[in-house]
Amino acid sequence: MVDPDEPGNGYARRPVTQLHAGIARTDSDLLAEEVPVAVSYDGAPFAVMMASPGDLQDFAYGFSLTEGHAVPADIADIEVRTVLEGILLDIRTRNPASGDAVAERLLPGRSGCGICGTRLLEEVVKRPVPVPDGVAIDITSLELALAALQEHQPLNKATGATHAAAWASADGTLMLLREDVGRHNALDKLIGAMMRGGIDPTQGFALVTSRASYEMVTKAAIAGIGLLAAISAPTALAVDLARDCGLTLAGFARPGRQVIYSHPHRLRGQTPLPLAGEGAEGG
């Protein structure tokens, strides 16, 4: 849990003025940290991402996979170094690329942006290969994991400003959760933690506390995750990609209600529903 008396761990305390019924008082508040993380491969710059400073080893693994730069077996070492301007994250590979082989991004990646700095149009929409079928999940397992999600987000509980990505086993038990100011970063951190922990992505499902943009679907599919549930809405492109690659995508997910946009066969215990999207609420 976040200890409000201990600095670091992804948050900082700042003075504020509280207004209640027109009466002002001086107080302090916990705020989520957002720092530049410069990612390099074998010393060659690749991207600068705005991210929460925790779980950066996990981020290195997940980001490398979902960006198509390295799989776990390629990574020999990870150096995390704090400097005045932010954090340097140098990923050392077993077979370093030379010269122009490292496709350096041109712009920083903002915390809410998954494509900032990509050079070419064809780099933006990556069509992942089909995901494995994996296990079918009982709808009660999904609802059990959703009900437990909020209590496992200490950074968001302290600051109210971070997203989370979680992994649940087939019975609905939350196994891993990672938080970040950026939804893409949170999912990359989760994927990296799964890879480092040897977790089989076909034997459970992922939850995210954000909308399901196409980048979130792409990252999940690249990692081999067959079921992704988001508490907010998906985009049309996310649904199209999920249908193409065989991923089960649920939106507006919360205990007692979900909207299934693609491949509902992975969720058992459903009763027939109208087409997904009919009467869906905004979010």
ROFILO-645591 format. One line per field, with one value per residue: chain; residue number from 1; x, y, z of N, C-alpha, C in turn; residue in one letter. Coordinates in steps of 0.001 Angstrom, whole numbers, padded with zeros to 6 digits. Example, Ala and Ser with C-alpha at 12.3 -4.5 7.8 and 13.67 -1.06 7.14 Angstrom:
! residues 2
chaine <- c(A_A)
num <- c(1_2)
nc1 <- c(013190_012850)
nc2 <- c(-005690_-002250)
nc3 <- c(007800_007080)
cac1 <- c(012300_013670)
cac2 <- c(-004500_-001060)
cac3 <- c(007800_007140)
cc1 <- c(013200_012900)
cc2 <- c(-003300_000030)
cc3 <- c(007800_007870)
residu <- c(A_S)
This chain:
! residues 283
chaine <- c(A_A_A_A_A_A_A_A_A_A_A_A_A_A_A_A_A_A_A_A_A_A_A_A_A_A_A_A_A_A_A_A_A_A_A_A_A_A_A_A_A_A_A_A_A_A_A_A_A_A_A_A_A_A_A_A_A_A_A_A_A_A_A_A_A_A_A_A_A_A_A_A_A_A_A_A_A_A_A_A_A_A_A_A_A_A_A_A_A_A_A_A_A_A_A_A_A_A_A_A_A_A_A_A_A_A_A_A_A_A_A_A_A_A_A_A_A_A_A_A_A_A_A_A_A_A_A_A_A_A_A_A_A_A_A_A_A_A_A_A_A_A_A_A_A_A_A_A_A_A_A_A_A_A_A_A_A_A_A_A_A_A_A_A_A_A_A_A_A_A_A_A_A_A_A_A_A_A_A_A_A_A_A_A_A_A_A_A_A_A_A_A_A_A_A_A_A_A_A_A_A_A_A_A_A_A_A_A_A_A_A_A_A_A_A_A_A_A_A_A_A_A_A_A_A_A_A_A_A_A_A_A_A_A_A_A_A_A_A_A_A_A_A_A_A_A_A_A_A_A_A_A_A_A_A_A_A_A_A_A_A_A_A_A_A_A_A_A_A_A_A_A_A_A_A_A_A_A_A_A_A_A_A)
num <- c(1_2_3_4_5_6_7_8_9_10_11_12_13_14_15_16_17_18_19_20_21_22_23_24_25_26_27_28_29_30_31_32_33_34_35_36_37_38_39_40_41_42_43_44_45_46_47_48_49_50_51_52_53_54_55_56_57_58_59_60_61_62_63_64_65_66_67_68_69_70_71_72_73_74_75_76_77_78_79_80_81_82_83_84_85_86_87_88_89_90_91_92_93_94_95_96_97_98_99_100_101_102_103_104_105_106_107_108_109_110_111_112_113_114_115_116_117_118_119_120_121_122_123_124_125_126_127_128_129_130_131_132_133_134_135_136_137_138_139_140_141_142_143_144_145_146_147_148_149_150_151_152_153_154_155_156_157_158_159_160_161_162_163_164_165_166_167_168_169_170_171_172_173_174_175_176_177_178_179_180_181_182_183_184_185_186_187_188_189_190_191_192_193_194_195_196_197_198_199_200_201_202_203_204_205_206_207_208_209_210_211_212_213_214_215_216_217_218_219_220_221_222_223_224_225_226_227_228_229_230_231_232_233_234_235_236_237_238_239_240_241_242_243_244_245_246_247_248_249_250_251_252_253_254_255_256_257_258_259_260_261_262_263_264_265_266_267_268_269_270_271_272_273_274_275_276_277_278_279_280_281_282_283)
nc1 <- c(000835_000332_002212_001453_003290_005747_008007_008155_007810_006119_004512_004053_004167_002411_001840_-001454_-004455_-007373_-010807_-013802_-017157_-016705_-014720_-011302_-008431_-005093_-003419_-002114_-001450_-001442_000133_000250_003309_004843_007139_009839_010922_013631_014107_016457_018279_020931_022467_021628_019378_015815_013105_011263_009307_006514_005943_004948_007294_007707_008229_009864_011545_009758_008305_010260_010537_007888_007312_009349_008567_005915_006451_007788_010522_012211_012254_011810_014022_015951_016859_019501_020318_019190_019471_018685_018659_018631_018461_018894_017013_015166_014558_016831_016591_018163_018274_019899_020817_021239_022174_023254_021866_023029_023958_021619_019740_018298_015281_014809_012498_010925_009716_008807_006994_003900_002154_-000470_-000476_-000034_001277_002862_005535_006115_007388_006341_003279_002418_003432_001707_-000842_-000673_-001197_-001916_-000910_-003171_-004594_-004028_-006543_-006953_-008226_-011731_-013598_-015543_-018373_-018822_-016288_-015013_-016511_-015867_-013140_-013334_-014699_-012744_-010839_-010483_-009553_-006973_-005348_-003222_-001759_-003482_-005531_-004356_-003819_-005680_-005175_-004117_-003884_-004689_-003549_-004424_-003892_-005743_-006375_-007986_-010042_-010785_-009154_-007109_-003888_-001680_-000941_-000411_000359_000088_000557_-000044_-002177_-001258_001326_000837_-000280_001866_003695_002360_002334_005090_005669_004253_005673_008210_007522_006830_004184_001457_-000218_-002538_-004075_-005855_-007083_-007067_-007492_-008306_-008258_-009373_-010283_-010653_-008551_-007237_-004523_-004301_-005632_-003956_-001479_-002232_-002908_-000460_000959_-000280_-002625_-005934_-008376_-009585_-010697_-012208_-012931_-014123_-015199_-014598_-012848_-013956_-012008_-010483_-012296_-012574_-009938_-009749_-011676_-010516_-008123_-008954_-009377_-011113_-013062_-014186_-016193_-017145_-017010_-017990_-018973_-021786_-022479_-021508_-020329_-019936_-017821_-016511_-015871_-017357_-017197_-015320_-016336_-018184_-021521_-023261_-026318_-028355_-027782_-028600_-027078_-023726_-023127_-025603_-027474_-025368_-023598_-021903_-018353)
nc2 <- c(-001199_002333_004538_007488_009049_008489_009401_009126_006091_006532_008739_012101_014616_017658_021140_022467_024447_024066_024350_024660_025092_027781_028428_028717_026657_025746_022904_019621_017479_014266_013529_011982_010966_011957_011256_011826_009045_007827_005615_003351_001191_-000823_001451_003121_005691_005328_005979_008453_008242_009385_008540_006693_006269_003690_000064_-000308_-002199_-004220_-002727_-002375_-004942_-005505_-003293_-003608_-005992_-005388_-003267_-004534_-004826_-006446_-009741_-011631_-013437_-012092_-010068_-009054_-007507_-004854_-001484_000921_004269_007183_010560_014167_015179_013141_009688_007248_004478_001834_-000792_-003695_-005855_-009238_-009523_-006923_-004335_-002561_000747_002222_000321_000495_001878_004963_006928_010026_011893_012688_010240_010775_010415_009645_008708_006397_006337_008511_010012_007959_007144_006438_005969_003330_002207_002762_001357_-001737_-004937_-007603_-011082_-013958_-014683_-017307_-019796_-020495_-020713_-021009_-018575_-018333_-016259_-015374_-015430_-013313_-011203_-011438_-010743_-008110_-006934_-006962_-005269_-002460_-002263_-003108_-001116_000821_003182_004699_004980_006681_008951_009304_009434_007562_004841_001317_-001983_-005310_-008793_-011735_-015006_-017950_-018508_-016086_-014849_-012159_-011869_-010288_-006798_-003687_-000199_003037_006399_006479_004645_002848_002376_001128_-001293_-002328_-002649_-004606_-006746_-007158_-007951_-010335_-011825_-011959_-013403_-015836_-016384_-017935_-016626_-017663_-018720_-017194_-013848_-010344_-007159_-003726_-000362_001637_003183_001007_001348_001010_000488_-000781_-003182_-004229_-004506_-006382_-008574_-009114_-010036_-012431_-012620_-013614_-012589_-009462_-007099_-004001_-001172_000991_002349_000717_001612_001920_000957_-000597_-002663_-003760_-004707_-006552_-008412_-009312_-010567_-012499_-011960_-011731_-009074_-007038_-004354_-001498_-002856_-004150_-005276_-007242_-006229_-006240_-005433_-007259_-007226_-008720_-012073_-013808_-016393_-017087_-016522_-018047_-018970_-017002_-015363_-015035_-011928_-008586_-007170_-006105_-002834_-001706_000673_001277_002992_006161_006835)
nc3 <- c(000000_-000580_001295_002770_004107_003148_000668_-002980_-004972_-007103_-006585_-005322_-002777_-002596_-001752_-001338_-001777_-000103_-000772_000854_000963_000436_002212_002726_003190_004025_002820_002025_-000784_-002390_-005386_-008566_-009997_-013011_-015302_-017657_-019459_-020912_-023394_-024517_-026736_-026373_-025991_-028042_-028769_-028588_-027844_-026006_-023273_-021418_-018175_-015194_-012522_-011477_-011520_-013806_-014911_-015626_-017484_-019457_-020560_-021469_-023173_-025065_-026307_-027302_-028961_-030903_-030795_-029232_-027897_-024822_-024688_-026082_-024470_-022519_-020348_-018194_-017625_-015277_-014714_-012809_-013644_-013658_-015472_-015793_-016271_-017341_-019361_-020320_-022488_-022821_-025379_-026596_-029162_-030447_-032484_-035376_-036290_-038443_-037892_-035588_-035148_-034493_-032674_-033545_-031894_-028458_-026497_-025261_-022084_-022530_-025090_-027643_-030059_-030575_-032219_-033989_-037185_-039710_-041571_-041837_-039575_-037562_-037287_-036318_-037355_-035522_-035257_-035241_-032036_-029589_-028782_-026014_-022596_-021754_-020024_-017124_-016709_-014135_-013034_-014353_-013298_-010602_-010613_-011535_-009405_-007464_-008402_-007853_-005182_-005370_-006340_-005244_-005853_-007448_-005632_-003796_-005339_-007407_-010132_-011911_-014274_-014422_-015185_-015128_-014390_-014366_-013113_-014488_-012720_-011742_-009867_-008994_-010135_-010878_-010954_-012454_-012309_-013863_-015084_-017743_-019876_-021820_-020953_-018486_-019345_-020831_-018721_-017230_-019076_-019313_-016665_-016596_-018488_-017268_-015044_-016052_-016776_-018339_-021021_-022086_-020133_-018622_-018133_-019101_-017511_-017881_-016721_-018356_-021504_-024352_-026612_-029992_-029747_-027287_-027708_-029679_-028296_-026305_-027917_-029238_-027064_-026701_-025280_-024836_-023972_-023263_-021035_-020593_-018573_-019673_-022852_-026073_-029119_-032566_-034336_-032600_-032047_-034620_-035057_-032952_-033706_-036080_-035217_-033471_-030773_-027691_-026806_-024271_-023201_-021124_-018727_-015683_-012409_-012897_-015374_-018757_-022011_-024847_-027535_-029446_-030445_-028412_-027447_-025539_-023090_-020715_-019607_-020418_-021288_-024238_-025903_-027145_-030131_-029633_-028494_-028934_-027497_-025829_-023252_-023048_-022481)
cac1 <- c(000000_001050_002338_001469_004399_006986_008052_008527_006878_005175_003699_004759_003266_002510_000890_-002652_-005459_-008669_-011965_-015032_-018210_-016151_-013682_-010026_-007444_-003878_-003326_-001210_-002116_-000568_-000021_000981_004486_004913_008526_010347_011726_014324_014363_017478_018697_022383_022988_021053_018066_014661_011888_011105_007934_006098_005463_005199_008660_007804_008136_010444_012063_008605_008016_011268_010197_006623_007454_010186_007763_004791_006992_008430_011966_012945_011526_012575_015301_016911_017293_020584_020411_018453_020032_017782_019476_017931_019232_018138_015902_014216_015110_017418_016303_018946_018014_021022_020380_022292_022696_022991_021702_024054_023620_020231_018834_017420_014385_014605_011323_011266_009091_008515_005700_003195_001598_-001744_-000327_000699_001910_003648_006915_006314_007793_005622_001868_002218_003840_000693_-001771_-000006_-002199_-001278_-001285_-004268_-004252_-004463_-007881_-006873_-009326_-012977_-013745_-016910_-018708_-018688_-014865_-014762_-017126_-015085_-011929_-013733_-015057_-011526_-009858_-010211_-008805_-005588_-004720_-002829_-001318_-004673_-006270_-003693_-003721_-006813_-004686_-003397_-004569_-004175_-003751_-004345_-004013_-006500_-006412_-009278_-011078_-011089_-008216_-006129_-002533_-000733_-001514_000562_-000255_000890_-000226_-000447_-002811_-000395_002447_000349_-000414_003230_004265_001718_002833_006463_005638_003823_006788_009255_007022_006522_002740_000897_-001304_-003749_-004737_-006529_-007562_-006534_-008429_-007704_-009149_-009351_-010942_-009901_-008130_-006672_-003195_-004454_-005946_-002754_-000517_-002728_-002820_000953_001375_-000975_-003786_-007127_-009546_-009269_-011883_-011948_-014066_-014734_-015591_-013585_-013045_-014358_-010820_-010126_-013216_-012214_-008702_-010046_-012375_-009574_-007080_-009550_-009359_-012387_-012986_-015340_-016145_-018070_-016989_-018143_-019786_-023194_-022733_-020412_-020702_-018944_-017743_-015921_-015553_-017914_-017105_-014430_-017067_-019256_-022572_-024003_-027609_-028296_-027907_-028617_-025761_-022925_-023173_-026962_-027783_-024183_-023421_-020607_-017383)
cac2 <- c(000000_003604_005189_008922_009707_008100_009925_008204_005034_006970_009876_013159_015480_019080_021976_022883_025195_023388_025227_023986_026069_029118_028619_028210_026227_025185_021461_019001_016436_013322_013619_010971_011456_011725_011613_011333_007822_007703_004204_003108_-000193_-000915_002802_003907_006197_004796_006743_009053_008037_009964_007370_006603_005764_002355_-001168_-000034_-003453_-004826_-001903_-002637_-006202_-005397_-002311_-004200_-006969_-004813_-002400_-005383_-004594_-007545_-010708_-011843_-014128_-011147_-009081_-009539_-006718_-003589_-000487_002025_005300_008449_011772_015368_015390_012032_008350_006578_003046_001250_-002222_-004335_-007074_-010236_-009298_-005507_-003849_-001578_001909_002594_-000787_000943_002908_005952_007777_011431_012728_011986_009597_011301_009351_009193_008516_005184_006386_009734_009826_006964_007861_006068_005664_001892_001792_003122_000248_-003029_-006002_-008752_-012427_-014481_-015122_-018676_-019895_-020427_-021274_-020249_-017978_-018184_-014853_-015045_-015177_-011949_-010276_-011517_-009950_-006707_-006469_-006833_-004438_-001153_-002357_-003456_000019_001760_004473_005444_005317_007822_010135_009422_009898_006530_003689_000020_-003161_-006451_-010150_-012626_-016405_-018347_-018521_-014711_-014333_-011217_-012368_-009199_-005504_-002619_001109_004061_007532_006169_003326_001965_002000_000162_-002589_-002818_-003119_-005878_-007767_-007449_-008723_-011690_-012483_-012232_-014399_-017079_-016604_-018339_-015694_-018369_-019323_-016181_-012700_-009043_-006076_-002397_000656_002716_002782_000018_001865_-000051_000124_-001715_-004472_-004715_-004953_-007620_-009659_-009449_-010809_-013713_-012564_-013876_-011861_-008153_-006400_-002604_-000622_002018_001921_000527_002354_001054_000277_-001639_-003782_-004389_-005469_-007686_-009416_-009862_-011422_-013536_-011579_-011395_-007722_-006598_-002967_-001129_-004029_-003927_-006373_-007246_-005751_-006122_-005434_-008072_-006695_-009674_-013441_-014068_-017811_-017294_-016234_-019006_-018563_-015866_-015531_-014263_-010477_-007847_-006878_-005190_-001441_-001180_001305_001406_004333_006760_006805)
cac3 <- c(000000_-000593_002595_002482_004784_002492_-000698_-004039_-005337_-008112_-006178_-004606_-002005_-002934_-001013_-002063_-001028_-000124_-000631_001276_001270_000366_003230_002239_004179_003451_003032_001059_-001559_-003078_-006830_-009330_-010711_-014454_-015603_-018943_-019427_-022192_-023686_-025529_-026934_-026536_-026027_-029136_-028360_-029315_-027562_-024684_-022851_-020148_-017445_-013756_-012392_-010882_-012327_-015113_-015481_-016300_-018654_-020482_-021229_-022184_-024242_-026113_-027051_-028033_-030000_-031891_-030799_-028603_-027084_-023580_-024892_-026656_-023485_-021668_-019127_-018213_-016712_-014947_-014085_-012605_-013876_-013319_-016413_-015778_-016062_-018494_-019365_-021413_-022617_-023496_-026058_-026836_-030509_-030693_-033848_-035725_-037109_-038687_-037592_-034515_-035688_-033443_-032810_-033733_-030882_-027202_-026349_-024100_-021255_-023074_-026528_-027974_-031372_-030747_-032623_-035030_-038383_-040915_-041390_-041685_-038234_-036577_-037079_-036456_-037333_-034867_-035697_-034427_-030682_-029299_-028185_-024556_-021815_-021659_-018701_-016651_-016518_-012708_-012783_-014799_-012348_-009368_-010812_-011620_-008061_-006658_-009103_-007252_-003927_-005672_-007012_-004186_-006380_-007840_-004413_-003167_-006197_-008314_-011434_-012659_-014845_-014008_-016020_-014212_-014926_-013497_-013491_-015046_-011687_-011356_-008874_-009524_-009922_-011067_-011335_-012613_-012452_-014530_-015555_-019115_-019978_-022599_-020092_-017491_-019999_-021107_-017456_-016895_-020001_-018912_-015417_-016945_-019160_-016288_-014107_-016743_-016773_-019623_-021335_-022530_-018981_-017824_-018904_-018683_-017233_-017909_-016164_-019336_-022740_-025121_-027908_-030822_-029268_-026168_-028321_-030361_-027288_-025698_-028891_-029425_-025887_-026688_-024384_-025630_-023477_-022696_-020542_-020253_-017835_-020497_-024195_-027099_-030360_-033674_-034852_-031635_-032265_-035890_-034879_-032075_-034520_-037055_-034631_-032634_-029363_-027073_-026267_-023489_-022769_-020048_-017847_-014238_-011867_-013271_-016737_-019706_-023424_-025556_-028893_-030380_-030030_-027078_-027077_-024385_-021851_-020471_-018674_-020924_-021943_-025488_-025746_-028408_-030688_-028813_-028900_-028909_-026209_-024972_-022701_-023370_-021404)
cc1 <- c(000876_001036_002448_002614_005755_006987_008414_007425_005796_004297_004571_003733_003510_001501_-000277_-003496_-006801_-009777_-013194_-016029_-017652_-015062_-012389_-009151_-006258_-003770_-002233_-001943_-001061_-000883_000802_002169_004403_006275_008913_011219_012322_014716_015426_017773_020183_022993_022419_019656_016947_013411_012013_009629_007679_005406_005617_006531_008795_007737_008742_011132_010944_008283_008995_010944_008933_006697_008275_009394_006712_005229_007699_009924_012766_011977_012379_013940_016373_017534_018327_020630_019609_019079_019028_018589_018681_018884_018329_016890_014848_014919_015639_017199_017001_018784_019147_020572_021556_022918_022415_022861_022762_023440_022136_019255_017904_016587_014038_013334_011757_010755_008944_007156_005028_002532_000287_-001673_000501_001460_002795_005076_007133_006507_006842_004187_001657_002679_002712_-000213_-001050_-001063_-001560_-001734_-002405_-003796_-004698_-005841_-007848_-008089_-010561_-013151_-015217_-017187_-018585_-017222_-014485_-015319_-016385_-013828_-012252_-014038_-013824_-010556_-009496_-009341_-007334_-004858_-004293_-002421_-002515_-005508_-005679_-003805_-004940_-006422_-003997_-004344_-003949_-004440_-003500_-004479_-004728_-006420_-007826_-010389_-011403_-010188_-007229_-004724_-001486_-001496_-000383_-000174_000694_-000032_-000716_-001037_-001953_000773_002023_000239_000946_003884_003660_002258_004263_006525_005196_004951_007869_008839_006650_005042_002255_-000290_-002578_-004577_-005406_-006978_-007017_-007672_-007677_-008730_-009207_-010231_-010054_-009622_-007471_-005292_-003282_-004776_-004702_-001724_-000951_-002569_-001377_001464_000684_-002160_-005055_-008355_-009085_-010575_-011493_-013160_-014746_-014971_-014391_-013814_-013447_-013168_-010375_-011005_-012859_-010953_-008932_-010746_-011416_-008615_-007634_-009564_-010774_-012250_-014296_-015140_-017214_-018153_-017028_-019001_-021249_-023481_-021456_-021019_-019592_-018966_-017185_-015705_-016053_-017746_-016195_-015116_-018245_-020314_-023334_-025407_-027587_-028590_-028087_-027201_-025030_-022971_-024558_-027253_-026598_-024028_-022059_-019655_-015997)
cc2 <- c(001257_004203_006689_009668_009364_008625_008830_007216_005519_008132_010879_014008_016944_019870_022393_023789_024501_024416_024393_025049_027493_029413_027953_027773_025607_023712_020930_017855_015530_013358_012532_011617_011057_012195_011130_010092_007641_006242_004106_001618_-000217_000470_003686_004383_005634_005639_007395_008972_008771_008861_007564_005895_004357_001237_-000988_-001252_-004174_-004066_-002199_-003906_-006066_-004454_-002890_-005185_-006281_-003797_-003204_-005266_-005751_-008448_-010997_-012482_-013208_-010234_-009679_-008802_-005439_-002663_000644_003056_006600_009616_012968_015511_014291_010719_007814_005079_002438_-000261_-002823_-005666_-008000_-010072_-007853_-005181_-002794_-000428_002187_001482_-000457_002101_003892_006740_009236_012322_011960_011314_010117_010164_008819_008828_007277_005266_007603_009393_008745_007670_007640_005697_004182_001380_001950_001935_-001059_-004119_-007254_-010071_-012946_-014960_-016568_-018686_-019761_-021021_-020391_-019799_-017908_-016712_-014436_-014792_-013763_-010943_-010279_-010655_-008457_-006134_-006221_-005803_-003171_-001246_-002719_-002339_001075_003133_005318_005840_006548_009086_010367_009734_008828_005468_002406_-001010_-004364_-007760_-011006_-014046_-016762_-018368_-017122_-014123_-013373_-011675_-011259_-007922_-004487_-001307_002072_005205_007317_004776_002349_001471_000956_-001219_-003169_-003356_-004460_-007000_-008150_-008277_-010155_-012475_-012878_-013311_-015726_-017405_-016895_-017437_-016363_-018882_-018313_-015046_-011415_-008048_-004761_-001370_001871_002316_001767_000584_000746_-000465_-000899_-003111_-005062_-005247_-006280_-008795_-010080_-010306_-012162_-013779_-012693_-013111_-010588_-007477_-005010_-002033_000503_001453_001551_001516_001372_000289_-000827_-002869_-004512_-005241_-006691_-008790_-010088_-010870_-012463_-013225_-011260_-010048_-007378_-005144_-002680_-002236_-003610_-005053_-006216_-006804_-005701_-006072_-006158_-007674_-007689_-011015_-013779_-015508_-018050_-017000_-017188_-018384_-017341_-016286_-014669_-012789_-009822_-007609_-005872_-003798_-000862_-000616_001467_002841_004866_006656_007109)
cc3 <- c(000000_000800_002358_003149_004168_001065_-001694_-004361_-006297_-007727_-005432_-003864_-002378_-002098_-001905_-001170_-001200_000081_-000289_001707_001334_001373_002740_003404_003450_003811_002105_000382_-002181_-004568_-007504_-010040_-012180_-014906_-016997_-018719_-020818_-022403_-024777_-025595_-027254_-026741_-027116_-028747_-029227_-029100_-026198_-024331_-021540_-019354_-015945_-013558_-011813_-011905_-013721_-015727_-016230_-017577_-019785_-021262_-022065_-023363_-025393_-026962_-027901_-029087_-031086_-031928_-030213_-027855_-025855_-023783_-025455_-025604_-022543_-020334_-019305_-017186_-016530_-014173_-014000_-012813_-013583_-014188_-016368_-015503_-017381_-018355_-020571_-021395_-023444_-024082_-026331_-028219_-030904_-032171_-034120_-036517_-037184_-038373_-036443_-035046_-034591_-033706_-032894_-032618_-029581_-027264_-025103_-023341_-021805_-024532_-026805_-029266_-031564_-031151_-033654_-036367_-039550_-040610_-041137_-040331_-037217_-036268_-037375_-036343_-036751_-035453_-034798_-033054_-030478_-028647_-026669_-023880_-021933_-020209_-018325_-016368_-015054_-012330_-013209_-013792_-011011_-009478_-010876_-010239_-007201_-007213_-008335_-006001_-004149_-006419_-005980_-004706_-006807_-006626_-003740_-003992_-007084_-009746_-012273_-013205_-014284_-015100_-015124_-014975_-013905_-014024_-013945_-014010_-011167_-010302_-009530_-009145_-009984_-011372_-011411_-012873_-013166_-014913_-016987_-019212_-020774_-021754_-019065_-018109_-020359_-019835_-017047_-017780_-019643_-017643_-015678_-017593_-018161_-015302_-014743_-016770_-018188_-019960_-021836_-021367_-018067_-018701_-018298_-018496_-017314_-017457_-017075_-020501_-023459_-026502_-028705_-030346_-028140_-026688_-028973_-029373_-026658_-026649_-029132_-028271_-025809_-025757_-025216_-025204_-022786_-022306_-020098_-019548_-018607_-021892_-025057_-028237_-031458_-034237_-033904_-031832_-033557_-035751_-034005_-032853_-035486_-036430_-033660_-031157_-028883_-026378_-025568_-023088_-021736_-019001_-016393_-013705_-012254_-014682_-017546_-021103_-024180_-027027_-029903_-029692_-028617_-026600_-025868_-023053_-021722_-019561_-019115_-021337_-023193_-025256_-027114_-028906_-029830_-029391_-028906_-027542_-025305_-024514_-023065_-022208_-021885)
residu <- c(M_V_D_P_D_E_P_G_N_G_Y_A_R_R_P_V_T_Q_L_H_A_G_I_A_R_T_D_S_D_L_L_A_E_E_V_P_V_A_V_S_Y_D_G_A_P_F_A_V_M_M_A_S_P_G_D_L_Q_D_F_A_Y_G_F_S_L_T_E_G_H_A_V_P_A_D_I_A_D_I_E_V_R_T_V_L_E_G_I_L_L_D_I_R_T_R_N_P_A_S_G_D_A_V_A_E_R_L_L_P_G_R_S_G_C_G_I_C_G_T_R_L_L_E_E_V_V_K_R_P_V_P_V_P_D_G_V_A_I_D_I_T_S_L_E_L_A_L_A_A_L_Q_E_H_Q_P_L_N_K_A_T_G_A_T_H_A_A_A_W_A_S_A_D_G_T_L_M_L_L_R_E_D_V_G_R_H_N_A_L_D_K_L_I_G_A_M_M_R_G_G_I_D_P_T_Q_G_F_A_L_V_T_S_R_A_S_Y_E_M_V_T_K_A_A_I_A_G_I_G_L_L_A_A_I_S_A_P_T_A_L_A_V_D_L_A_R_D_C_G_L_T_L_A_G_F_A_R_P_G_R_Q_V_I_Y_S_H_P_H_R_L_R_G_Q_T_P_L_P_L_A_G_E_G_A_E_G_G)
